[in-house]
Amino acid sequence: MKKYFLIATLFACPFVQHADAQGYYLYKNGAKQTIHSSQLDSLVFFKTEDAVVPSPDDPAPDDPNNPTAPKAASPTTAKKNQEWYSRLDFDDDAELQNAKRGLIEATPDLHITNAAGEVWSMAEFKFVHDGGEAPSTVNPSLWRNTQCNVQTGLFQVCEGIYQVRGYDMANMTFIKTKKGGWLIFDVLMCKEVADAAIDLFKKHVDANPRIVAVLISHSHADHYGGVGAIVNAQNIADASKPLAEQVASGKIAVITPQGFMKHVIAENAYCSAAMSRRAAYQYGANLPKGVTGRMAMGIGMGQSTNSPLTLMPPTYEVCEDETVDIDGLTVTFQLTPGTEAPAEMNAYFHDYRALWMAENCTGTLHNLYTLRGAAVRDAEGWCNYILQAEQKFGEQTDVVFQSHNWPHWGTQTIKEYMENTASVYKFIHDQTLHFTNLGLTSVEIADTIQLPERLDRVWYTRQYYGTLSHNIKAVYQRYMGWYDANPVNLNLLTPVETAKKVVEYMGDPDRILAMARADYAKGEYQWVAQVTKELVYADPANMAARRLCADALEQLGYQCESGTWRNAYLTGAQELRAGTPGTAIYGNGVGLANMLAAGSIDMMFEYAAIATDARQFEDKDVTVNFIIGDEKCCVVRRAGVILNYMGETRPNADATAKGTKANLVSYLNGDFNGLSITGRADAVTSLFEGIKKPVLNFNIIEP
């Protein structure tokens, strides 16, 4: 007997209809209801012979008893996910074996809290260790990546190099020097997780490690935010001294690539609220851990929360490719700006024949554009830096390791790993431009090209973190910008205005919903999400539209190979059902103050300019001299715009303010005390009184 999905005009909501020996029946909100033959003429049937409809045991599309709960995978989704087992070679478990190799102690019950609540937990992912086929709500390829990423604990990379993995999204790496000290490469995202990782290292390797230097590979928070667990104002080395003297002093050097502080502040202070809110979607920060919630995302299981970032300015910046001696250990740095981060570096450890690839090779396709928002990355440059590293170090390398995921061993395996990774970025770069020159838009190109099968079937280039689709759009944007040359798109209506006109043109919202439900039954989840999104933007109180849009997003999420896309879809579904959370899981004033305090004073004034609505001050021009420690700066506001003139003061200024960076941070936070002012005090405060606190939890999936 064929099954049909139908819209009942007498009930105006979706049902599942079946037939048995007793006749026709349907399910409304999970309850069986009989259809009499006299009613059949009033039903509109949509045949779905090629689609699979839900069984009577599946949750109803709109469950009044628990409307915010996740729902089961539809049979369409379950079927699509099952097809992945024939698409990829699941007998090849080399990546899983690499993820387990070198284990010293596994810590699957890891759970870290502080006074604010849970900071990090892997305990809730213990069910993944059971193995087996993926649940119907998880793409099997992503399930395999999750099985790799839940390997948590202390691992030996090679003699003298150890990693703590699974204590945050990134790794903490310990490298022994020739004189018995230790380098720590990357320090996780907050103090609590860094402390826990160090404790595990102390338990098994060195109970009282002499830490010589902290090396930070690049300017993203999950690599520097835990530095406060290791470095403080008392033990940090003197940045005015050469690196050798810093190390010899017994204090801790902080080594970063050139431009590190500039890009840390730009990314994590200037647009911190917007990026943090979007990061909650990318990382699934508010999703439950489980088969209908968060899985891995290619480079880890998520990010630590409920703890502010810490930041220390570098005592030594690597400004060119160079070889240095650190406590007897020979290290060659390779700068890779504009790749995974604007400021980033690889490192080769000669004594161990070990190559650190930062986040340039990570065992997954990475982002040329990251969904949380960031500057678009250089795909061609990324490829070339990987190839340069292979040229310089490939034949002398026995192990390649990085700031996420697990190492790879063996010279030939490493060369192939680097070449395949580089090839993916080069393919995306070249073919995007190829089709751009044939007149296709970014959306059309993303719908046109696929990776070559030889690269597509490699587990460590799969689309768990970045995707081919949004990376193609990133390359297009880098070269061509946002505009597709169609003048219709020059000055679009706002999303709300557009939605209202779309609904007006398409007719009655109930009619649109009826058609969308029929398409949902056919498995056309993307279209259903698009059209119901217009209903939501036209009327956010339309609960039927919200729930159907959520259902469609949820099925899209269940089908995703990309962990970040899954998180975005499922978070959108969650917020359509339950609303935008009242409390932001990211975003902390203390963390922002820490960053600004570590930055330069011109960065502080730039933050003040960004946080101020210039329109309110366009008629209030002022000129103020600032003397902060040994630095001088003249700040001018004209037509509402704040301009910084570093290194100078002006005799005709309205006021002069003297003090410390801490005083300046206080002013940024609205505490107008601490600065010594001559002249008009109101001129000084006027530069700061317009600073607005950012909106930490603005709406995304609804207007």
N, C-alpha and C positions, 0 to 999 in steps of 0.2 A: 504494500500500500504506500503510495507516495505521500510525503508530508508537505504541507503548505504553510507559509507564514501569511497571516491575513491582517487586514485592518477591519475592525467591526464598526460599522457606522453607528450601531446602537450603543456601543461602549466607548468609542473614540480613543482607544488605546491598543497597544500591540498584544497579541496573544500567540500561542502555539496551538495549532489545530491538528488533531489526529483522528483516526477512525479505527474502531475495533468491531467485534461482533455485535456490540450493543448499539452501534451507530457512531455519529460524529461527537466529539467533545473538544473542549478547549481549556486552556489554563489562563486564568486571570489572577494576577498577583499570587501565583502559586496554588490557587484553589481550582480544582476540577469543576467545570461547568458543562452541562449537556447542551448541545445545540439541537433543537427540534427542526425537522425538515421544513417546517413553515417559516423558519427564520433564515434559511439559506439565501433566499432571494435578496435579503437586506445586507448581505455580507459582500465585501469587495475582496476577491482573492488575488494574491500576487504569487504566481508560480515560482518556485525556487528549486527546480530540479537539479541545477548545477551548484547550488549552495546547500550548506548543511544547516538545518535549523536547530535551536536548542532542544534538549530533551526535557520532558516534564519535570525532571528532578533538578534542573538548573534554577538558580535564583531568578525570580521575575525581574523584568527590566526596571520596574519601579516598585521596590519593596517598601511598603509603608512602615513596616516594623523596624527596619534598619536602613534608611535611605542613603546613609553615608558609607556603608560598608563596601569593600571591594567585592567584585562579582567573579564568577567562574569564567574560564576561557570558553568562548563560543566554539561549537564544533568546527566552524570555519577556521578559527584561530588554531585550534588543536591540530587540524589537518595540515595547515601551513607549517606549523612548527615541526610536525612529524617529518615533513618532507626534507628538513635539513639533514636528517641522518643519511640520506642518499646523496646529498650535495657535497658534504665534506667527509674527510677520512677520519672517523672517530676512533679507528684502531691506532692511529698515530698519536701516542700520548707523550711525545718527547718533551713538550712544554710542561706538562704536569710533572714529569720526572725531574725536569730542571727546577721547578718550583719547590720540590721536596728535597733536592740534593743538598747535602752538607748540614742537615738539621742537627743541632745540638740539644735544644729543648723546644718542644712545641708548647704553646700556651693558648689552646683553643677556648679556655674559660676566661680570657682576658676581659676585664671590666674595670674601667677607670672613671672615678667620679670626683667631684669637688663640692663645695658648699652650694654651688649653683645648679648641681644636678649631674647627669651623665655627661662625661666628656668624650668617652670612646668605649665601644664594646664590640668584641668579636664573639662573645658567648652566644648571642642570638643567631649566629650563622652556623652553629654546630651541625644542624641538620644537613648542610651541604656535604659534609664529610662522608655521609653514608653512600654517596655515589649513586650509581644507577642512571637511568634515563631521566631527562629533564621533565619536570611537571608540565602539564599542558599550558600553564600560564607563563612559562619561561622559554625563550628561544634556546634550543639545544646548544648552539654555538656559544651563546652568552653563559649558559649553565656550565660549560666546560671552562670558560674563562673564570667563572666564579669559583669553581673547584680549585683552580690554580691560586687565585687571590686569597682564599681563606687559609692558606698555609701560613701560620702565624708562629713567630718565635725567634730564636737566635740561630743563625746559620753561619757556617764557615764558607767563605768564598774561595779562599786558598790559604795556605800557611801564612799567617800574619794579617789577614783581612777577614773581618766579620761583619755581618749585617743583622740588624733587628728589623724584621719585616712584619707587617700587619699591626703595628702599633699606631698607625695613622695611615693616611693614603700613601705617603711616601716612605722611604727607607731611611734608617740611620746607619751609617757605615763607619766602622772603626778600622784604622790602618796603623799598624805598628811601625814606628820609626826604627832606624838602626841603633839609636841610643836608648831604646827602651821606652820612649814616650809614645803618645797616641795622637793621631789626627782623627778628627770626627768630620766626616763629609755629610753635610745636610743634617738638620736638627729638628725635623718634624714641625708641627704647626703650633703647638702650645707647650707650656712648661710641664704640665702634668704628664703628657704622653712621653715627652723627652726624658723626664725623670724616671718613668717606668722602664723605658728602653735602656737607659744607662744602668739601672739596677739589675736588669737581666744580664747585661754584659759583665757587670762586676761579679755576679754570682758564678759565672762559668769561666771567665777569661782572666780578668785582672781585678782583684778586689779593691785596689787603690791606684787607679790609673793616673799617670802624669799626662795631663792633656796639654799638648804643645800648641795646637792650632785648631780652630774651627774653619773649615772650608765650606763655603756656600756656593752651590753650583749656579744658581740663577735667582731671579728677582720675584719668585712666586712664594706666597705666604707659607705653603706647606713645606718649604725647605729652609726657611729662616725663623719662623714664628716661635720655635721652642728654644731659641738661643739663650733666653734668660735662665734656663736650667743649668747652663754651663758658664756663661760669661756675665760678669757684672762690672760695675764701675771700679771695684777694687782690684780685680784680677785681669782686666783687659790690658794688653800690651800698649806701649806708647807708639801712636801712629806716626810720630815725627821721626822715629828711628828706622834704619834699614831692617828688612825682614830678618836677617841673621841675628841682629841685636835684639829684636823683639823676642825671638825664640830663645836666645841665650839668657834673657832677663828672668826667665822662670814664669813669666806671665803669658797669657793666652793671646796669640795672634788671631785676628779675624780676616780671612782672605776671601775676596770676592772678585768677580769680573768687573771691568771698567763700566761705570755708569749704573752700578747696582742701586745706589741710594736714589738716584733720580727716578728710576723706573719703579722702585718699590713705592715711593710716595705718589707718583703719578697714578699707579694702578690701585693702590690700597688706601689712599687718602682723598685724592681729588674726586674720584667717583666711587667711593667705598660703599655708599648706601645702595646705589643702583646695582653695582656688581654683586654685592652680598645678597640682595633680594633675588637676582637672577641665578646666583650660585645655588640657592636653595632648590631651584628647579633642576639645574644641571646635576647636582649631587644627590638629589632626593632626600634632602636633610630632614624633612618632616614626614617622610614615608616610613611606615613600619618595615622592619626587616622580615622578609619572608617571601614565599613564592608568589604572592600577589603584590609584593612591594619591592623593596630595594634589593638589587643584586650587585655584582661587581660592575665596574665601568672601565675595564681595560687596564687601569693603572692603580687600582685599589678598590676598597669597599666603601669609600666615603671620606669625609673630613671630620676631625674632632671639632667639638662645639662647646659652648658655655664657658669659654676661657679666652681672655684677650691675647692677642699676639704680643710678643716681645720683639725688640729690634735693637741691634747694636751696629753702629756705623763701622765700616771696615777699617782695620789698621793697615791693610795692604791691599791695593787694587792691582789686579793683573791687567796691564794696559797694552800688552802685546804678547804674541806667542813667545814663551820663554821657558828655560829650564832653570830650576832653583834647587837649592839644598835646604831641606827642612828637617832639622835634627838628625842629619846624616842620611836622610832618604832623598833620592833623586826623583824629582817630579817635573814633567814637562806639561805646561798648560797650553791649551789651544782655545783661543777665543772663538765663539760662534754666535755673534750678535745677530738678532733678527730671526733666529730659528724658533725654537719653542718659546723663548723669552727674548725680550729686547737686549738683555744683558745675561749672557750664559757662557759657560766654559766647560770643555772636556779636560781630562787630565790623564796622563800616562805615568804609571809607577814602574820605573825601569827595574827596580830590584825585585819586583814580583811578576814582571811580564804581564801586567794587568792594566787594562784600558777602561777608564771611567768615561761613559758617554752621556753623563748628566741626564737630560730628558730628551736627547736627540735620537736615541734608539731606546725604545721602551717595551718592545714585545707586543705592540699593537699599532694600528694606524692612529696617529696622533692628530691634533687639531691644527689646521692652518687658520681657522677661525674658531674660537671657543664660544660655546653657547652662553656662558656667563657674561660675555663681552670682553673684548681686548683688541689691541691693534692687530690687524691682519698680518700674518707671518709670511716670510719669503720662502716659497716652496723650492725655488731653484737654488737659493743660497743654502737651504737646509740640506738638500741633496749633496751639494758640492762640499759642504763641511764634513759630512759623513765620509765622502770619498777621499777627502784630504786626510782624515784620521786613518782610514784604511791604508792609504799610501804611506803615511809616516810610520804607523805602528803595527799594521796588520800582520806582517811576517814575524814580528817580535812579541806577539800577544798570545798568551795561553788562556786567558779568561777576560771576557768583557762584562762589565757590571754597570749599574746605573742607579738613578735615584728612585725608580719605581720598579716593581716586579723583580725578576730573578736573573741571575747571570746566565751566560752561555760559555761553554768550554770547548777548547780545541781550535787550533789556528784556522783550519779550513772551514769549520762550522761557523766561526766568527766572521770570516771574510764573506761567506755566503749570506749570513745574517745582516751584515752591514750593506752589502750590495742590494739585497732584496728590499731593505728598508729605504735606501736611497732611491731605488728604481720606482717605488710607489709614488714618492713625492715628485719625481721628475715626470712621470707619466701624467699625473694630475695637472702639473704646471703646463706641460707641452700640449696636451690634448685639449685643455680648456682654451688655450689661446688659438689652437688650430680651428676649433669650431666657432670661436668668437669671430675669427676672420671670415667664416662662412656665413655670418649674420645671425647666429643663434644667440638667444639671451641666456643668462645664467641658469634659469629654471629649465630651459629647453636642453641645455648641455647636460645638466644633471640627470635629465630623463633619457639622455642619448647614449652616454658612454658607460662602459663597465671596465673594471680592471682586467688585464690579460689573465686568462685562466691560470697560467703558471704562477702568477703573483697572488691571485685571488684565493687559491687553495692553501696558501702558507698560513699556518696558525698565527704566527707572530706579526702578520700584516693585516689581520682581520679588523673589522670596523667596530671595535668595542668602545673606543673613546672618541676618536674622530670618525667621520663618515665620508665616503666618496662624494656624496651629494653636497654636504655643506662645505667641504674643502674645495670642490669645483667653484662654488659660489664665492668662496674667499679669494681664489685666484682671479676670478672675474672682477671682483670688487677692487682688488689691489691695482689692477691695470686700468679698469674702465669706470670704477666708481659705482654708485648706487643706481644711476640713471641708465635705463635700457634703450634710450633714444626715441622712445615712443612718446610724443608730446602729450598724450592723454595722461601720462604718469608724471608730468612735470609738477603739478600742484594738486595732488589728490585731496579729496575730502577727508576729514578725520574718520577714524574707524566707526565712531558712533553715528556721524552723519551718513556715512556710507551704508551702515547696517539699516538705518531707518528707511532709506530710499530703496534698498534691496527688498526689504520686507513689504514696503508699499507697492513696489512693482510686481512682486511675486504673488501678492494677494494675502489672504487670511492666514495668520500664523498657524492655525490648526491644520489648514490644508498643507502648508509647508511641512509641518511635523508628520502628517500622515504619509507624505511622499518620502520623507527622510527615514521613517520607520521601515518602509518597504525596502529602501536601499540598504538599511542596516541589516535586514534579513538576508540580503544578497551578499553581505560581507563587504560593502563599499564604505568602509569605516572612514577613510580620509575625506570623502565627499560629505558624508554625514556630519563629521566634525566641522567642516568648513561652513556648511549651510546653517547648522544649528548655532554656530558661533555668531552668525549674523543676527539670529533671533535673540541671543543672549545680549549682544551689544545694543540691539534696539530696545530690549526690555529685560534688564537683569533679573526682574522678579518672575520671569517665565520659568517656573520650576520644571515643567515638562521638557522644555528646550535644554535647560541646564543638565538635566539627568540624561537625556539622550546624547548630548554632546559628551558628557562624562563617560557614558558607556562606550561610545565610539573611540574616544581617546584611550580608554583602558584597554580595549582590544588591540589598538595600534601598539600600545606599550608592551603588551604581552608578546607580540610578534617581533619586537625589535632585537636585532643582534647588538646594537649599540646600547651600552648601559646608560649613557647620558640621554639618549633619546627616550629610552624606557622611563627614566626618572622624570623627564619633562612631561611626557604624556600622562604618567600616573599622578604626578603632582597637580597637573591641570585638572584631571578628573577629581582628585581629592578636594581641590578648592572649589570646583563647581558644585560639588555635593555639600560641602561643609562651610564654605566661605573662606576668605583670606584669614590666615591665623592672626590672632591679636598680638602675639609676641614674636619678634624676629629671632630666628635661631642663629643668625649671624648679625654682626653689627654691634660694636661695643665702644662706648665713648672712651674707656680706659685704653683700649687697644689703639684707637685713633690718636689719642694723646701721646702714647708711647712712640708711635711712628713719627708724629710731627716733632716731638722732642729730639728724636735722633736725626732729623733732617736739618737742612740748612735754613737760615732765616728767610731767604727768598722763597723757599718752598712754603713756609708758613704764611707769608703774605699772599702767595698764589692761592693757597687754600682759602684764605679770607676772601679773596676776590671771587672765587668760585661759589662760596657759600653765601654770598650776598646778592640780593636782587638789585642789579645796577640801576634799574628804572626808578627806584625809590630815592636815589642819591644823585641823579643827573644834574641837579642844580646846587649841589653842595660840594664845591671844590675845596680841597685842602692839600697842604704840603707838610709832611712831618719827617723830621730826621730821627732815625733810630741808631743808637749805639748799643749793640748787644754783644757784651764781652769785647773781643777785639775786632768785631765786624761792624762796618758802617753801611747804612742804607738810607736812601731818601725815597719815601713812598709818596706818590702823587696820585690824587684822585681827581679826574677831570671828566665831566659828562657821565659820571657814574662809574667810569672805568678806572681800576687801580693799576698803576704802573710802578715798577720797582727799578730803582737806579742803584745797583750794588756798588759799594766801594766809595760812595760820595755822600756828603751832606751839603745843604744849601743855606746860605746866610739869611735868606728871606723866608725861611720856613715858618709855618704857623706855630710849630712847637718842636721841641727836641725831647726824645724819651731815651733813658738809659736804663739798663738792667741786664738780666740773664735770659737765656733761652727759656728757662722754666717760667720766668715772669711773662714772657711772650705767650707761652702756651696757656697760662692762666687767662690772659686777655682773650685768646681765641675761644676759651671755654666760658666766657662771660663774667669772669671774676676780674674786675678792673682795679686790681691792686698790685703793688710790687714795682712797677716802673717809676723811676724818678723823672718828673716832667717839668720842664721849663717852658713858658709860653702857654698857649691855650690847651688846657687839659681836655676840653671837649673835642678839639681837633683830633686828638689821639683816640679817644673812645669812639668817635664817629666812624673810624675805620673798622671797628669791630662790632659795634652795636647792631649792625644790620645782618650779622651772621645768623642764618637760620639752621635749626637742627634738621637734618635730612629726614625724609619719610622712609622708615626702615621696612615697612610692610605694605607698600603700595600694591594696588590690584594689577594683575597680569592677565588672567584668563577672563576677566570681566572688566567693564569700564569703571 
